[in-house]
Amino acid sequence: MLRTGGLKGFADGSLGSTTALFFQPYLDAPNTSGIPSDEMFPEGAMLERVRGADRAGLQVLIHAIGDRANDKILSIYEQVEKEDGDRDRRFRIEHAQHLRPSDIPRFARDKVIASMQPYHAIDDGRWAEKRIGQERAKTTYAFRSLLDSGATLAFGTDWTVAPLNPILTIYAAVTRRTLDGKHPQGWVPEQKVSVEEAARAYTVGSAFAEFQDKEKGTITPGKLADLVILSQDIFKIDPNEIEKVKVMMTIMDGRVVYGR
């Protein structure tokens, strides 16, 4: 069950530590707008790394949180594709957390996968606006805007940083209800997605993001029989109740590996 995936890099840090790289300073730390990771130095180093990995046939995945970090990585991906030609490379940005509105269409245009972790939205949503303000928050965890622009979303948990339970990921993407209970209608509710869209990003999208879409991602003949049976139908219940849903049985490659 172990195989080589892609080559991962880091463009910046995190919002919580004020090391996510933005164009504008933090509101609560106006002396900084974040810092690039050491992999971004010297100037042009990350471009060389991505170029070399791409020419070696490796898939590239780069962590980018702040809007400036995302812009930089999108530009690097764009340049490498222009140099090396069009092919099915499935470049990914891990997190794609804070985006300028003008950068959202670039994901679909350049076929860059937005590999995102919705649980962070209901966690960070308790305090993020104090750090970046309302305007930048409008395109934070911009699931709806990315989907509407034609981008491919791949959802995950970011465990061990966030809980491993995928049910919570779907709940977070659909409701955007912060953990402190202060946003019952959802934090930045215009960025919500439907249950169907969230489940698709977590299955079809994630399989596509790792070049495994011919093996898994849908329950169809010829693919791995990987599926779960849930205690309730998440497509029919109140989305606010999804977080309470339990896994009753897990089937992996056609074998029952867990059951209540």
N, C-alpha and C positions, 0 to 999 in steps of 0.2 A: 504493500500500500504506500510505499515511499517512492517518490520519483522527483527528478529535478524539474523545477518549475521555471521561474524567471530570475532575473537579476534585479535586486531591489536597491534603491538609493534613497537618500534623504536630501530634500531641498531646504528644510527649515525645522523648527521645533514644534512647540505647542502653544495653544491660546492660554492655557492655565499658567504657564511659566513666562508669558510675554516674549516667547522666542519665535512664535509664528511670524513670518515675514509679511508685513503689510506695506502698502504705498504711503499710508498716513499713520501718524503716531497713535499709540493707545491713549484712550481718554483718561484712564487712571494711572498711566505711566507715560506722560507726554515727552519724556526724555528718550523714548525708544519707539521704534516701529518694528521691532523684532530683529532677528539676525539670521543670515543664511547658515546652513550647516557647513562644516569644514569640507564636505565633499564639493561644495560650490567654489572653493578656492584652489588655486588662483583663478582668475577670470578665464572662462573657457574650459575649465577642467571637467565640469559635468557634461558639457557638449562632447568632449573627447571620449568620455566614458560611455555615453549613450551611443555615439557613433561606432565605437569599437564593439560594443555588445551587439548592436544591430547587425553589423557586418559579420559577426560570429554566429548569427542566427538565433540569438537569445532574445526572449521577450523581456521588455524593460518595464519595471514598476517603480515609480518614484513617489515617496511621501511628500505631500505639499499641503500645508494647512492655510497659511495666509494668502491674501489675494495676489500679492506680488510674487510669492513663491509659485503659485499656480500659473501666473502669467509667464514667468521665466521658463517653467518646464514645458508648457504648451508651445512656447517659441522654439525651444530646443527640439522637441518632437517634430515640429513643422519643418525645421531646417534639415534634420536628418532624413525625413521622408523626401524632401525635395532633392537631396543629394543622392540618395540610394534608390529612389524610385518607389512606385506604389506596389505594395504587397500586403499580405494578410499578417501584419506584425502585432496587432492588438496592444499597442502601447497603453499603459494604465497610469492613472494618477491615484495614489492611495490617499483617501480622505476627501480631496477636492472640497474642502470644508467651507472656505470663505472665498467667494468669487465676485469679481466685478460683473455687472450685468453685461458689459460688452464682451466678456470672455466666455460666457455660457455657450453661445453658438459655436465656438471653436471646437468643442468636444465632438459634436456631430460632424462638423465640416472635416476635421482631421482624423476622424474615427478613433478618438481617444476614449477609452473606457473610464467612467467615473466610478471608482471602487470605494463605496461609502459605507459608513457605519451609523445607522440612524439612532441608535441608543444614545450616542453622544449629544444629539440634539436635545433630548429631554433631560440630560444631565447638565450640559453647558448652558442650556436655556435659562437656568436659574440666575445666572450672573453675567452672561456674555455681553449683554447690552451695556452694562457698566464699563466694560472694557473697550467695546468697539462702536457703541451707539446704535440707534435705531436704523439709520440709513444703511449701514453696512450689514446689519442683521437681516435685512430684507432678502439678501441672497446668500444667507448662511444655511448650510445644509439644504441647498436649493433643488430638492428632489423633483418638484413639480416643473420648475423652469427648465431643468435639464431634460426631463422626459419630453416636454412640449417642444423642445428645440430639436428633438430627434436623437439625443444621446443615448448610449447604452449604459444602463446602471447595473452595477454588481453590488449587492448588499452583503454585509458580513457583520461580525460582532466586535472585532478588534480585541478579542480575548487575548491576554489576561487584563488588559486595560479596562474592559467593560465585561459585563456578564456574558457567559457563553450561550445562554438560552436564546435560540433563534426566535421564539415566540415573542420575546420582549423587543426584538429588532423590528418585527412586523408591527407590533403595537405602537412603537415609537414613530415609525414612518407614517402610519395611518392617522394617529391622534395628535402627535407632537405635544402631548400633555406633560409638562415638566414634573420632575420628581417631587418638587415642593408643593404641588397641588395648586399653584397660583395661576395656571393657564389652562383651565378646564376645557376651553374651546381650541386649545392648541397654541403653542408659541410660533409666531409667524405662520398662521393657519393656511395662508395662500400657498404654502409649499407642501401641504399634505398630498399624499397619493392614496389611491384606493387600495383595498386589501388585495385585489387581483394584481395590481401593478407592483405592490410590495412583494408579494409571493413570487411573481415572475422575476423580479430583480434578484431575489434570493436563490432562485433555482436556475432558470434559463440563463439569466444574466451572469450569474457566478460561474456556471459551467462554461459559458462562452468566454469569460474572462481568463480562464485557465486552459483554453484549447481542449476542453473536454465535452463540448456540446454534442459530439457524436456518441459519447458514452453515457452521459447522464444529464440531468436538468429537467427532463420530462419523463413521465411514466408512459413510455411507448415501446412497441416491440423492437427488440434488438439492443436496447439500452439496459444498463444496470437496474435491477429492481431495488432501488433505494427509495424508501418511503416511510412515512410515519402515519399512524392512526391517532387522531386527536380526540379529546373528550367532548369537544363541541365543534360545530362547523363554523370556522372563522369567517366564511364568506356570507353567513346568514345572521350571526349574532351581532349585537351592538358592538361596534369597534372598541368602545371603552372597556368591554369585558374580555377582550382578547388576552390581556396579560394574565388572566386567571386560567386560561386553557392549559390542560396537561397532556403530555404525550402518554398514550395508553400502550402503544406498541411501536417498535422500531424494526424495520426490515432492511437489511443491508445485503445487496447482491443476491436477493432472493432468500436470505436466511433470517429468521427471527432472532434478533440479538438482544432484545429487551421487551419485557411485557409486564404490565401490572397485574 
